[in-house]
Amino acid sequence: MTEFEEKKEEKKEEDDDAKRDSRNAKIHGWLTFFLISLGLGATLTVILGFVNFSLSNYDLGLGDWLITTGAACDAILLLGIGFLGMYTTIAFIRYKPNAVALAKAY
């Protein structure tokens, strides 16, 4: 093994150690509060949205297709909010590079 290859191997080991140390950093403080609030808020939004779901809210007297379309759009929106909240929480926990951008989008 040449000297260059040895240095390259040492550099790789140092990079692996640095990654391992950054992964062991714990999530605490305001970020923990934010993630708990985000997870609970998203879950409660979806649950309460479907509990209070009523087709009579979409009846504008313009036909059954409008009732169905409105209810479907509302259901998709509720599921999207829930999915985004849960995915954002999981992204932070797994230290994904897009976690901050997701939190700003939420």
C-alpha positions in Angstrom: 0.0 0.0 0.0 1.5 3.3 -1.0 1.7 6.4 1.2 -1.1 8.1 -0.8 -3.4 5.2 -0.3 -2.7 5.1 3.4 -3.5 8.8 3.7 -6.7 8.3 1.7 -7.7 5.5 4.0 -7.0 7.6 7.2 -9.1 10.5 5.7 -12.0 8.1 5.0 -11.9 6.8 8.6 -11.8 10.3 10.0 -14.8 11.3 7.9 -16.7 8.2 9.1 -15.9 9.1 12.7 -17.1 12.7 12.2 -20.4 11.4 10.6 -20.9 9.0 13.5 -20.3 11.7 16.1 -22.8 14.1 14.4 -25.4 11.3 14.3 -25.0 10.8 18.0 -26.0 14.4 18.7 -29.3 14.4 20.5 -32.3 16.5 19.6 -33.2 18.6 22.6 -34.6 22.0 23.7 -36.9 24.0 21.4 -36.4 21.5 18.5 -37.9 18.7 20.7 -40.9 21.0 21.6 -41.4 21.8 17.9 -41.3 18.2 16.8 -43.7 17.1 19.5 -46.1 20.0 18.7 -45.7 19.2 15.0 -46.5 15.5 15.4 -49.4 16.0 17.7 -50.8 18.9 15.7 -50.7 17.0 12.4 -52.3 13.9 14.1 -55.0 15.9 15.7 -55.7 17.9 12.6 -56.3 14.7 10.6 -58.4 13.0 13.4 -60.6 16.1 14.1 -61.0 16.9 10.4 -62.5 13.4 9.7 -64.5 13.4 13.0 -66.2 16.7 12.0 -66.6 15.6 8.3 -70.1 16.0 7.0 -71.3 15.9 3.4 -74.0 18.5 4.2 -71.3 21.1 4.6 -70.5 20.7 0.8 -74.2 20.9 -0.4 -74.5 24.1 -2.3 -77.5 23.0 -4.3 -75.5 22.6 -7.5 -75.5 18.8 -7.7 -74.1 15.7 -6.2 -70.8 15.9 -8.2 -69.9 19.1 -6.4 -70.5 17.5 -3.0 -68.4 14.5 -3.9 -65.6 16.7 -5.4 -65.5 19.0 -2.4 -65.4 16.2 0.1 -62.7 14.4 -1.8 -60.6 17.6 -2.1 -61.0 18.2 1.7 -60.0 14.6 2.5 -56.9 14.8 0.3 -55.9 18.1 1.9 -56.3 16.6 5.4 -54.2 13.5 4.5 -51.6 15.7 2.9 -51.2 17.9 6.0 -50.9 14.8 8.2 -48.4 13.2 5.9 -46.3 16.3 5.7 -46.3 16.7 9.5 -45.2 13.1 10.1 -42.6 13.1 7.3 -41.1 16.3 8.7 -40.9 14.9 12.1 -39.3 11.7 10.8 -36.9 13.7 8.6 -35.6 15.6 11.7 -35.2 12.4 13.7 -33.2 10.7 10.9 -31.2 13.9 10.3 -32.2 14.2 6.6 -30.7 17.1 4.7 -34.2 18.4 3.7 -35.6 18.5 7.2 -35.3 22.3 7.7 -36.9 23.0 4.3 -39.8 20.7 5.2 -40.3 22.4 8.5 -40.4 25.8 6.8 -43.0 24.4 4.3 -45.2 23.1 7.1 
